[in-house]
């Protein structure tokens, strides 16, 4: 148990440049997908109004 605690106290290695790029791209892609999905869900679809005889309708 003591070995596990001592191993957890090691200094964490800094993230490499490739790691930063991958993290930023993946977070950006997920954020863009969420924004796109929310926009599609919350926007009203265009509805075609039917042509009614005599000028009736909305």
C-alpha positions as CSV (number, residue, x, y, z in Angstrom):
1,X,0.0,0.0,0.0
2,X,2.9,2.4,0.8
3,X,4.4,1.7,-2.6
4,X,1.2,2.9,-4.3
5,X,1.1,6.0,-2.3
6,X,4.7,6.8,-3.0
7,X,4.3,6.2,-6.7
8,X,1.4,8.6,-6.7
9,X,3.6,11.4,-5.4
10,X,5.8,11.4,-8.5
11,X,5.9,14.5,-10.6
12,X,3.6,14.4,-13.6
13,X,5.2,14.6,-17.0
14,X,4.2,17.7,-18.9
15,X,2.0,17.3,-22.0
16,X,4.0,17.2,-25.2
17,X,3.2,19.5,-28.2
18,X,1.5,16.6,-30.0
19,X,-0.6,15.9,-27.0
20,X,-1.7,19.6,-26.8
21,X,-2.6,19.7,-30.5
22,X,-4.6,16.4,-30.2
23,X,-6.4,17.6,-27.1
24,X,-7.3,21.0,-28.6
25,X,-8.5,19.4,-31.8
26,X,-10.6,16.8,-30.1
27,X,-12.2,19.3,-27.6
28,X,-12.8,21.7,-30.5
29,X,-14.5,19.0,-32.6
30,X,-16.8,17.9,-29.8
31,X,-17.7,21.5,-29.0
32,X,-18.5,22.2,-32.7
33,X,-20.6,19.0,-32.9
34,X,-22.6,20.0,-29.7
35,X,-23.2,23.5,-31.0
36,X,-24.3,22.1,-34.4
37,X,-26.7,19.6,-32.8
38,X,-28.2,22.2,-30.4
39,X,-28.7,24.7,-33.3
40,X,-30.5,22.0,-35.3
41,X,-32.7,21.0,-32.5
42,X,-33.6,24.4,-31.2
43,X,-34.2,26.1,-34.6
44,X,-37.6,25.9,-36.2
45,X,-37.8,24.0,-39.5
46,X,-39.0,25.9,-42.5
47,X,-42.6,24.9,-43.2
48,X,-44.1,25.2,-46.6
49,X,-47.6,26.6,-46.4
50,X,-50.2,24.9,-48.6
51,X,-51.8,26.9,-51.4
52,X,-55.5,27.1,-50.4
53,X,-58.2,28.1,-52.9
54,X,-59.7,31.6,-52.6
55,X,-56.8,33.1,-50.7
56,X,-57.6,31.2,-47.5
57,X,-54.9,30.2,-45.2
58,X,-52.4,31.7,-42.8
